[in-house]
Amino acid sequence: MAEISYPPMRRKDRAITDPAQLQQLLEQCQVMRLGMSGPQGPYVVPLNFGYKIQAASRLQLFFHCAAQGRKIQMIEADTRVCFEIDCDHRLVPGDVPCEYSYRYASVIGFGRARELRDPQEKEAGLSRVMARFAQGPYYFDTGVLSRTRVFIIEVEHWAGKRH
């Protein structure tokens, strides 16, 4: 498979490059928007998420969903995904319409989604999601766990931006 080349960020003055600031942003933002593409066109859905940052800023994202649905069909057809996470929103009014602006912080990235099928991997992925909202340890009912699908996104490229 050929390596994908991602264009550089146009506004380098807004780039967030410090790993600690990127992690803080992932922790602060509440929703991930997952973008997928399929035969019927693109699809974007908001999700709760968890994350893990490994050495060299290698990012893994985790999410869960029901056993069926459009998201599942699209990932099964094409594992390539895009994600967007944002927070710190603030409208900056201007004197005329074209002078209005918006303040925000965001992370945008690309990767491949893969279902975690092993029960221990599923629990670990769900624990990453829960860790953002409550302190563990976490207990997952086996009945619920068997009906829940858990995915990991192995992120290939990601970048932070603040305006």
C-alpha positions in Angstrom: 0.0 0.0 0.0 1.4 3.4 -1.0 2.1 5.9 1.7 -0.2 8.9 1.7 1.2 12.3 1.6 -0.7 14.9 3.6 -0.3 18.6 2.6 1.2 20.9 5.2 -1.0 23.2 7.3 -1.6 26.5 5.4 -1.6 28.7 8.5 1.5 27.4 10.3 1.2 30.3 12.8 -2.0 28.5 14.1 -0.5 25.1 14.4 -0.3 23.3 17.8 2.9 21.3 17.8 3.6 20.9 21.5 2.6 17.3 22.4 1.4 18.4 25.9 -0.9 21.0 24.4 -2.3 18.4 21.9 -3.0 16.0 24.7 -4.6 18.7 26.7 -6.9 19.5 23.7 -7.8 15.8 23.4 -8.7 15.7 27.0 -10.7 18.9 27.0 -12.9 18.4 23.9 -16.0 16.3 24.4 -17.0 15.1 20.9 -15.2 13.5 18.0 -16.7 13.8 14.5 -15.9 10.7 12.4 -16.0 11.1 8.7 -16.3 8.0 6.4 -16.8 7.6 2.7 -18.8 4.9 0.8 -20.8 4.2 -2.3 -23.6 6.5 -1.2 -21.2 9.4 -0.5 -19.6 10.8 2.6 -21.0 10.5 6.1 -20.1 12.3 9.3 -21.2 11.3 12.8 -20.5 12.7 16.3 -19.2 10.2 18.9 -17.8 9.9 22.4 -14.2 8.9 22.2 -11.2 7.7 24.1 -7.6 8.0 23.2 -4.1 6.7 23.8 -0.9 8.5 22.9 2.1 6.2 22.5 5.7 7.1 21.8 6.5 9.6 19.1 3.0 11.1 19.3 1.4 8.0 17.8 -2.3 8.4 18.5 -5.0 5.8 18.8 -8.6 6.7 19.2 -11.4 4.5 20.5 -15.2 4.6 20.1 -18.1 2.3 20.6 -21.4 1.8 18.8 -24.4 -0.5 18.4 -24.1 -3.8 16.5 -25.6 -2.4 13.3 -25.9 0.8 11.3 -24.5 2.9 8.5 -21.3 3.6 10.3 -20.5 -0.1 10.6 -21.4 -0.7 6.9 -19.1 2.1 5.8 -16.2 1.0 7.9 -16.5 -2.5 6.6 -16.5 -1.2 3.0 -13.5 1.2 3.6 -11.5 1.3 6.8 -10.1 4.8 5.9 -11.6 7.5 8.2 -11.1 11.2 9.0 -11.8 12.6 12.4 -12.3 16.1 13.8 -12.3 17.2 17.5 -12.8 20.8 18.5 -13.5 23.0 21.5 -12.9 26.5 23.0 -15.5 28.1 20.6 -16.0 31.9 20.7 -17.5 34.2 18.1 -15.5 37.3 17.5 -17.9 40.0 16.1 -16.8 42.5 13.6 -18.1 45.9 12.4 -19.2 44.4 9.1 -20.1 40.8 8.2 -16.7 39.9 6.6 -14.8 41.0 9.7 -16.5 38.4 11.9 -14.3 35.6 13.0 -14.4 32.5 15.2 -11.9 31.3 17.9 -11.5 27.6 18.4 -9.0 24.8 19.0 -9.1 21.6 16.9 -7.4 18.4 16.0 -8.0 16.9 12.6 -6.5 13.6 11.4 -6.7 10.5 9.2 -6.4 6.9 9.9 -7.8 3.4 9.6 -10.6 2.0 11.8 -10.5 -1.6 13.0 -13.0 -3.4 15.2 -11.7 -4.8 18.5 -13.2 -8.3 18.7 -11.3 -9.9 21.6 -13.3 -9.3 24.8 -10.2 -8.0 26.7 -9.4 -5.6 23.8 -13.0 -4.4 23.8 -12.9 -3.8 27.5 -9.6 -1.9 27.2 -11.0 0.2 24.4 -14.2 1.0 26.4 -12.1 1.8 29.4 -10.3 4.4 27.3 -13.6 6.0 26.5 -14.8 5.9 30.1 -11.5 7.3 31.4 -12.5 10.7 30.0 -15.7 10.8 32.0 -15.2 8.8 35.3 -12.5 7.2 37.4 -12.1 3.4 37.1 -11.9 0.6 37.6 -14.8 -0.1 35.2 -17.1 -3.1 35.1 -18.7 -3.9 31.8 -21.7 -6.3 31.9 -20.9 -9.3 29.6 -24.4 -9.0 28.0 -23.8 -5.3 27.1 -20.3 -6.0 26.0 -21.4 -8.7 23.6 -23.9 -6.3 22.0 -21.5 -3.4 21.8 -19.0 -3.0 19.0 -15.7 -1.2 19.8 -13.3 0.2 17.3 -9.8 1.6 17.3 -8.5 4.2 14.9 -4.8 3.8 14.2 -4.1 7.4 13.4 -1.7 7.9 10.4 -1.6 11.7 10.5 -3.0 14.4 12.9 -2.5 18.0 13.5 -3.7 20.6 16.0 -4.8 24.1 15.3 -5.8 27.1 17.4 -7.3 30.4 16.3 
